[in-house]
Amino acid sequence: MAVRIDISTSKHELKLFDDHSLIKTYPIAVGKRSSPTPIGSYLIINKQSNPGGPFGVLWMGLSKPHYGIHGTNTPSSIGKDVSLGCIRMFNSDVLDLSSKIPIGTRVFIHQ
């Protein structure tokens, strides 16, 4: 079984799938109009706990340099188009997601 992540920027949703079964849906924040979240297929290439700055409790880097899925110190931003292109999650959600996926997990981002 292979887990994968499907991100809808228009719905502000990150869905975790195991093969074809939906495991969980998480609310997210995405890039603003001037710095949109990049559309395409990527991989999770690293994980870093307590990265500092605005990234909350965890950073998971994407195979597109400088972009990732991370926690936030501003939970009120979830559900909005506010980031510089990264995918923001509630800190508890990003920890939950990270515990369910290995490095190398496929991430598909679309509108």
C-alpha positions in Angstrom: 0.0 0.0 0.0 1.2 3.5 -0.9 0.1 6.6 0.9 -0.2 9.8 -1.1 -1.3 13.4 -0.5 -3.8 15.3 -2.6 -4.0 19.1 -2.1 -6.8 21.3 -3.4 -5.8 25.0 -3.2 -9.3 26.2 -4.0 -10.9 24.0 -1.3 -8.1 24.6 1.3 -8.0 20.8 1.8 -5.2 18.3 2.2 -6.4 14.7 1.7 -4.3 11.7 2.7 -5.0 8.5 0.8 -3.8 4.9 1.2 -4.1 3.5 -2.3 -7.6 4.6 -3.2 -9.0 4.9 0.3 -9.3 8.3 1.9 -7.7 8.2 5.3 -8.2 11.8 6.5 -8.9 15.3 5.3 -7.1 18.3 6.9 -7.9 22.1 6.6 -4.9 24.1 5.2 -3.8 27.6 4.2 -2.2 28.1 0.8 -0.3 30.8 -1.1 -1.8 34.2 -1.7 -2.4 35.5 -5.3 1.0 37.2 -5.5 2.8 34.0 -4.3 0.7 31.0 -5.2 1.2 27.5 -4.1 2.9 25.6 -7.0 0.6 23.3 -8.9 2.1 19.9 -9.8 3.4 16.6 -8.5 6.2 16.5 -5.9 7.7 14.3 -3.2 8.2 14.8 0.5 12.0 15.0 0.7 12.7 15.8 4.4 11.1 16.4 7.8 12.4 18.8 10.4 11.0 19.1 13.9 10.9 22.6 15.5 12.3 24.4 12.5 11.9 27.9 14.1 10.4 31.0 12.6 6.8 30.9 11.4 6.8 27.2 10.5 5.2 25.8 13.7 6.3 22.5 15.1 7.3 20.7 11.9 8.5 21.3 8.4 8.2 18.7 5.6 10.1 19.8 2.5 8.8 19.3 -1.0 10.9 18.3 -4.0 10.3 21.8 -5.3 13.0 23.9 -3.5 11.8 26.4 -0.9 8.3 24.9 -0.6 6.9 22.6 2.0 4.0 21.5 4.2 4.4 22.9 7.7 2.7 23.9 11.0 1.9 27.5 11.8 2.2 30.0 14.6 -0.9 31.7 13.2 -3.7 29.2 13.4 -6.3 31.8 12.3 -4.6 31.7 8.9 -5.9 28.2 8.2 -8.5 28.2 5.4 -7.1 31.3 3.7 -4.8 32.3 0.9 -2.1 33.9 3.0 1.3 32.1 2.6 4.3 32.7 0.4 3.3 29.4 -1.4 3.8 26.8 1.3 1.0 24.7 2.7 0.2 25.6 6.3 -1.5 23.3 8.7 -2.6 23.4 12.3 0.4 22.2 14.4 -1.5 19.2 15.7 -2.5 18.2 12.2 1.0 18.5 10.7 2.3 16.2 13.5 -0.6 13.7 12.8 0.1 13.8 9.1 3.8 13.4 9.5 3.3 10.3 11.7 1.4 8.7 8.8 3.7 9.3 5.9 7.3 8.4 5.0 9.8 10.5 3.2 9.2 9.9 -0.5 5.4 10.3 -0.2 3.9 11.7 -3.4 2.1 15.1 -3.2 -0.2 16.2 -5.9 -1.2 19.9 -5.8 -4.1 21.3 -7.9 -6.7 24.0 -7.8 
